Amino acid sequence: MQENERPLKAILFDKDGTIFDYSRVWFDVLKTSVDIVFEQYGLGNKQHTKDLIIRLMGLDEQGHTLSDGVIFSHNKLNIVKNGLRFAIHAHLSPIKVIQLSNAIVKQNDKHISQHLLKLDFSKQQQLFKALKDRGYIVGIVTVDRKASLDIFLKDMGLEQYIDFTTTRDDHLPNKPNTKSFEHFCEKFNLSPTEVAFVGDTITDMKYATKAKAGLKIGVGWGGYSIKELQSVADVTYETLFEIWNNKTIFN
């Protein structure tokens, strides 16, 4: 598809798999958290079950992203179905799965900041600074918790460049419902066509389409391939950094 020629004033980003490579950030942290929690629950010898729960979270045993992982789904019914399917395959009760999942999330919170500080996000910092220097309003829409998003923005060195966020704590409907997009537009007096949206999933692109975003950019850092995203995005890039090449944004 051709790049949009309408003037843009703002850019909204998804978080996981969009502003960073999902596997690079989460794989080691998730493996550590699963190992700790499974030991706590006396399941340390169940490697197959460990692999299954990591796959449930959207990564295979080698760290490759999986589009059917719950992290890439914004549909609560699909998340429940996948959780029940995992419970059956792992021979665990749904209650036990919920307990394991909650414990893993808590372990993730303990380890993620330390891991983020080991990684280089200088290119993200340069990109977001360039967007702000050009006068763009920059926002992030995520189903993550606000406390977690705040950790990411701080440790990635991005918090000074972000004008707007919505998280699950704002209790807005999940994407592809467009309430969060509409809220962004209302807050900054924007027309939807003045906003570009950057995401990594089919749901993200459906969200941007329903919202009538001025430009839909798909990034191949998450659960979907560039080929899959090309059918629903205006433009696609393997990494976030290739946005530098977008003449509509950096004209």
N, C-alpha and C positions, 0 to 999 in steps of 0.2 A: 504493500500500500504506500501511497505518497505521504510525505510529511505534511502536516496541517499548516496552512498559511495564515490562519487567523492569529491575531496578536494574543499572546499569553501573558497573564499577570501573576499566576500562581502555579505551584506544583505540589501535588499530594503524593505521598509515597506510602506503600505498604511497608512493613518492617522485615519480618523473617523471610529470607530468600530474595529480598529486594535491595535493601541498603547494605546487606552483607551476604556472602556465600553461606547458605544454611549449613551445609556439611562441614565447612572449615571451622565454623564457630561452635556448632552443637555436638558433633560426633564424639569427640573425646570427653566432653562434659557429661553427655548422656550415658556413655559407657561406664564412666566412674560412678555416676549416681545409681545406675542399675546394679552394679556390682555391690555397692554398699547396702542398698535396700534389700537385695536378695539375701545377703548374709544376715541382715537383721531379722528377716522373716524365715530364716532356715531353708532358703531355696538356692543357696550358693552353688550347688552342684547341677542345677538345671540350666545348662548353657543354651539348650534349644529354646526354653521359655524366655531367657534373656534376649536371644536373637529376635523372637517373635514380638516382644514388647518394644524393642528398638525399631523394628519394622512398623509397628503400629504408630510410632512417633514420626515416621517418614524417612527412615534411613535403613539401608540394608547392611549386611555384615561388613562390607568394605567401605561404608560411608557414603554410598551413592544415594541420592534422593529418590523417594518413591511418591508419585503423585497421589496415591491413595492413602497416604499417611494422614492422621487426624490433624496434624499441624497445618496441612494445606487445604483442609475442608472447613468451610464456614457454615455448614449445614449440621445442626445439632442432631437431627435424626440419623444422618450418615455416621456421625461420631459415635452415637449410641450403638448403631448396628455393628460398626467395626470393633467396638469394645466388647460386645457380646460374642462376636465371632472369635476374637482373641481368647476370651474366657473359655469357650468350648474347646479350641485347639490346645490351650495350655492346661486344660483340666483344672481350672480354678473357678471359684464362685464369682459372680458379678461383684459381690461385696468385697472380696479379696482383691479383685482387679482395681476397684476404686481406691482401696487402701494403698495398694502398691503405687498407683498413679499419683496419689496425693503425696506419698512419701518421696517419690522420685522428683516431683516438682520442688519440694522443700530442699532436697539435696542439690538440685540444679541451682537454686538460689544461693546456696553456700559456695558453689564452685565457679559460677559463671563470671563473676567480676574478676577473680584472680586469672581466669583464662583470657578474658578480653584484654586485660592489661599486658598480656604477652604478645598480642597480635598488632600488626601495623595497619592503622586506619587512616594514614596520612592522605591517601588518595581520596577517600570519602570526605575528609576535612577540606581538601582543596576544592572538590566539586561543590560541596554545599556552600563554601565561602564564595565561590564564583557566582553561584545562583543568587545569593544575597547581595553581592556587589552589583549585580545587574538589576536589582530591585524586585526580585521575585518574592512573593509570600510563600513560605515553605511549611508544609504540614505533614503529619504522619497519622495514618489511620490503621489501627491494629486491634486484634482480638486479645492481645496480651494484656496483662495487668499493668496498671500505671506504675507501680513500684518497680516492676521488671523493666518497663520501657525507660524509666528514669535512669536505671543503672546502665542500660545500653547507651543512651545518649551521653551520659557523663563519661563513661569509660571509653567510648569511641571518639570523644572530643567533639561532639556535634551539638550539644545542648544550646550553645549560643546562636546557632543558625536556625533553630526551629521556632516557628511562630504559633503553631497550633498542633494539638494532639487529641485524638480520641482513643480510648481503650475500653476494655470490657467493663471497667468501673463506671463508665458514663452511662451504662445500661441502654445504649442505642442498639437497634437491631443489627445483626451481623450482615456483612456483605453477602449477596449482592443488593440487599436493601440499601437505598441511597440516602437514608436519613443523615448519616455522618457527613456525606458530601454536601448535602443541602445546608447542614449546620455550618460547615466551613464557608460556603458561599455567602450565607446570610451574615456571618460575623464580619466578613471583610468586604461586603457589598460587591460581590463578584457575580458575573454571569457564568453559568457552567462552561460555556465555550471558552472562557478565559482561563480555565484550569486544565492543566495536564495531569494525568494520573499515571503513576509508575507502579507496576506490580509484577508478580511472578506466577500467578495462577490463572486458570480459566475463569474462576469466580471473580478475580480482580478485574479482568477485562469485561465481564458481563456487568459488573458494578459500574465501571466507567461508561459503558455503552448506555445503560439505563439512565445514568446521571447526565448524559449528553456532554461528557467532557470534551474539551477542545482537541485533546491529543491523548491517545492511549498507547503507552509504552510497555512492552513486555520484556522482562529480564530473565535470562536463563539460569539464574542462581538458585532456583527453588525446585519444585517438584515436577515441572513441565519442561519439555524440550522446546527449542526454538521453533521447530516445525509445528508443534501443537499450538504454540502461542501465535504464530503467524496468521492463523485462520481467524483470530478474534482481535488482534492488536493492529494499530496503525503502523507501528514500527517495532522491531524487536532487536535486542542486543544480547550477546552472550554474557556481558558483565555490566554493572552499573556505570562503569567508567566510560563506556562507549557513548554515553549521552553527550559527552563533549563534542561528538561528531554531528549532533542533531542541529541542523541549521535553523530550525524553527525556534529552538531555545537559545542557542548561542549564535545569533545572527550578527 
